[in-house]
Amino acid sequence: MIRLIGIIILCCGFWSCDDEIPYELVVPEPGQQKVLVEEISGVRCPNCPDGSRLLEALNADFDGNLIVVTYHAGSFSIPYKDSKYDFKTDQTVELMEMLGRPIGYPAAAIQRIPVEGQDGFQRFSNTWTTIISEVLSSTPVVDLTLAVDTVGTRHQLVISALFLEAMDHPVYLTVYLTEDGLVDPQADTQAGEEYVEDFVHNHVLRRILTPVTGRKWADRSDAFLLMEDSLQVDFHEMPEIVDPEKTAFVVFVHTNDQVLQVEKAKAFP
């Protein structure tokens, strides 16, 4: 009897081994690759509005997948006597030095991809369409999501990044705060006067909330590694902001020579 029970138990063991439960490894679907455009400008730059108008048209052509940040630096950024604002800051000057001084305008860094044969990232406007198309056709290696929690004037930006591929080099996080709808003088080739008095400046870089070079997130990362971070902002502590409801956070994950993914979230969703 005992032997019979042993045989039954042994057979049950074989049946359990053969009865495997099928499963599939669920791999996250990469979202849409987006493109960071860091446009250098200045209120005394008459060619710069042409670049801004071109970027607006390109953004429409590419289904809104461009995230444009306009920073003022260089000799063209000295305000006029009638200017209410000074968009140039120590941070924007440092950013210009890091991305490279342009040799002509309009100019912009696209996804921080180095320009071949040059020491920097600044590209002339006649090359923007090609490089943007190439970036948008690539598959994202980072799934980046943002969330904004608001309590009064305090805002908490919550950042989540899922790495879809392993990275064997340092990865950085940079956060910009931009503002739209700033009405102030601007030189413009399309204007008959010296400058347009009521030019509307959009996506103006107002403050960099991380180090200008970015906050190092990791020396390397494994595939499917989830990294999270958060920042708190109080607009009472930012006197340069004219209208907080027209501000937005621009967040991007990058290496030293390329942006991996970028997203934008309004401060007041």
Buried (B, 14 or more C-beta within 10 A) or exposed (E): EEEEEEEEEEEEEEEEEEEEEEEEEEEEEBBEBBBBBBBBBBBBBBBBBBBBEBBEEBBEEBEEBBBBBBBBBBEBBEBBEEBEBEBBBEBBBBBBEBBBEBEEBBBBBBBBBBBEEEEBBBBBBEEBBEBBEEBBEEEBBBBBBBEBEEEEEEBEBBBBBBBBBEBEEBBBBBBBBBBBEBBBBBBBEEBEEEBBEEBEBBBBBBBBBBEBEBEEBBEEBEEBBEBEBEBEBEBEEBEEBBEBEBBBBBBBBBBEEEBBBBBBBEBEE
